[in-house]
Amino acid sequence: MIFQHFIPQSLPFNLLSLLVLLSSTALVTAEDFDCHVSTGGLKWDLTSLKGSHKVSRTRESPPTTMVDELRFNLCKNLKPMHGVPEDEQCETGTRACLRKINQKPEFIDRVIAVIPVASTSALEPEYSQLDSPKGLSLTFRGPSYPTSSDDPQSINFSLFCADDADPKAEPTFVSYENGIVRVDWSTPSACSLPDDQPPSQTPPQDPPEEDDDTPTDEGGEESDTKPATRGSGLGFFFLVLLLAFAAYFVLGAYYNYSTYGARGVDLIPHRDFWREVPYMLQDVVSHLCSTVRPQRSTRGGYIAV
């Protein structure tokens, strides 16, 4: 009797405990992941690693060379590459894209595989603390490749704490096996802080926002610096010349008006000179034409005595 009474009474309590446990361990969605990680009483700020990054590895396979090119963005989706066909790059909504490129001397590079190893629709971020060396393990997931198979893709970042590392140091492409890309990255951003420690009074300077990727995506990001606009020296010369002519006519007209009481065309300074200008230009043109025109020979003609 006591046992029969205990089971019905304890069952609702167990269910309630299970619901509370599940709610406290809910999966982090792509929308919730903002490059701020908290786990095990520690926290990481990965916003300094945002932006598009590209790493690659080369494998010799004579007479060709295989290049595995990995592009990824920890904090948001990759931007499309300009000048690259749609079927040679990952679709919109991809966080990490692996392209396999076959190269052969004197031939055009061939993209033989485009693999979305991490996408927003299947991201399911997972992270855990690394002890030796200290750091953070971060995993993103992607769809199956090929889509007709049951081989889901994923990428694992091993972020190692390195206080003395260059903040701009690029990650290392370690391997791609069984649908899993592994990347190592030594960076100061992988150094954790206690979860209850307030943020620094001087926040780290955000890196410049990346622009759209170029066809080769060199460096992962493009500079937003715009070339300075420079005025034309020839245009400035003609502007000064025009202002000088305007000042000459205005001051000359004022002088003729105030001194001689001139009106109408008499206000024009040096009126007689400007009146002769068309005839002088005509004489110059006639002289040039007569110089360029070949002279006719008078040989064989008659000379008056």
MOLINLIN-V615783 format. One record per pair of residues at least 6 apart in sequence whose C-alpha atoms are under 8 Angstrom apart, sorted by the first residue. I is the first residue (numbers start at 0). J is the second residue. Records with the same first field share a line. If there is no record, write none. Layout:
I = J, J
This chain:
26 = 123, 124
27 = 123, 124, 125
28 = 122, 123, 124
29 = 119, 120, 122, 123, 124
32 = 74, 124
33 = 46, 74
34 = 44, 45, 46, 73, 74
35 = 42, 43, 44, 45, 46
36 = 42, 43, 44, 45, 126
37 = 43, 194
38 = 126, 127, 128
39 = 128
40 = 193, 194, 195
41 = 191, 192, 193, 194
42 = 191, 192, 193, 194
43 = 188, 189, 190, 191, 192
44 = 188, 189
45 = 188, 189
46 = 74, 205
47 = 188, 203, 204, 205, 206
48 = 73, 188
49 = 72, 73, 74, 75, 206
50 = 72, 73, 74, 75, 208, 209, 219, 220
51 = 70, 71, 72, 77, 209, 219, 220
52 = 70, 71, 72, 169, 218, 219, 220
53 = 68, 69, 70, 71, 216, 217, 218, 219
54 = 68, 69, 70, 169, 170, 171, 172
55 = 66, 67, 68, 69, 172
56 = 66, 67, 68, 172
57 = 64, 65, 66, 67
58 = 64, 65, 66
59 = 65
62 = 103
63 = 101, 102, 103, 104
64 = 101, 102, 103
65 = 99, 100, 101, 102
66 = 99, 100, 101, 102
67 = 97, 98, 99, 100
68 = 97, 98, 99, 100
69 = 95, 96, 97, 98, 172
70 = 77, 95, 96, 97, 219
71 = 77, 94, 95, 96
72 = 94, 95
73 = 94
75 = 94
76 = 91, 92, 93, 94, 118, 119
77 = 91, 92, 93, 94, 95
78 = 91, 211, 212
79 = 88, 89, 90, 91, 211, 212
80 = 88, 211, 212, 213, 214, 215, 216
81 = 211, 212, 213, 214
82 = 213, 214
83 = 214
86 = 113
87 = 110, 112, 113
88 = 96, 98, 113
89 = 96, 113, 114, 115
90 = 115
92 = 118, 119, 120
93 = 115, 117, 118, 119
94 = 115, 116, 117, 118, 119
95 = 115, 116, 117, 118, 154
96 = 113, 114, 115, 116, 117
97 = 112, 113, 114, 115, 116
98 = 110, 111, 112, 113, 114
99 = 110, 111, 112, 113
100 = 108, 109, 110, 111, 112
101 = 108, 109, 110, 111
102 = 108, 109
114 = 144
115 = 141, 142, 144, 152
116 = 139, 140, 141, 142, 152, 153, 154, 178, 179, 180
117 = 139, 140, 141, 142, 152, 153, 154
118 = 139, 140, 141, 142
119 = 141
120 = 141
121 = 140, 141, 142
122 = 139, 140, 141
123 = 139, 140
124 = 137, 138, 139, 140
125 = 137, 138, 139
126 = 135, 136, 137, 138
127 = 135, 136, 137
128 = 134, 135, 136
129 = 135, 136
132 = 159, 160
133 = 159, 160, 190
134 = 157, 158, 159, 160, 189, 190, 191
135 = 157, 158, 159, 189
136 = 155, 156, 157, 158
137 = 155, 156, 157, 158
138 = 153, 154, 155, 156
139 = 153, 154, 155
140 = 151, 152, 153, 154
141 = 151, 152, 153
142 = 151, 152
143 = 149, 150, 151, 152
144 = 150, 151, 152
150 = 178
151 = 178
152 = 178, 179
153 = 178, 179, 180
154 = 179, 180, 181, 182
155 = 179, 180, 181, 182
156 = 181, 182, 183, 184
157 = 181, 182, 183, 184
158 = 183, 184, 185, 186, 189
159 = 183, 184, 185, 186, 189, 190
160 = 185, 186, 187, 188, 189, 190, 191
161 = 185, 186, 187, 189, 190
162 = 186, 187, 190
163 = 187
164 = 185, 186, 187
165 = 186, 187
166 = 186, 187, 188
168 = 185, 186
169 = 184
170 = 182, 183, 184, 185
171 = 182, 183, 184
172 = 180, 181, 182, 183
173 = 180, 181, 182, 183
174 = 180, 181, 182
175 = 181
207 = 223
209 = 219, 220, 221, 222, 223
210 = 220, 221, 222, 223
211 = 220, 221
212 = 219, 220, 221
213 = 221
248 = 267, 268
251 = 266, 267, 268
252 = 266, 267, 268
253 = 266
255 = 261, 265, 266, 267, 268
256 = 262, 266
264 = 270
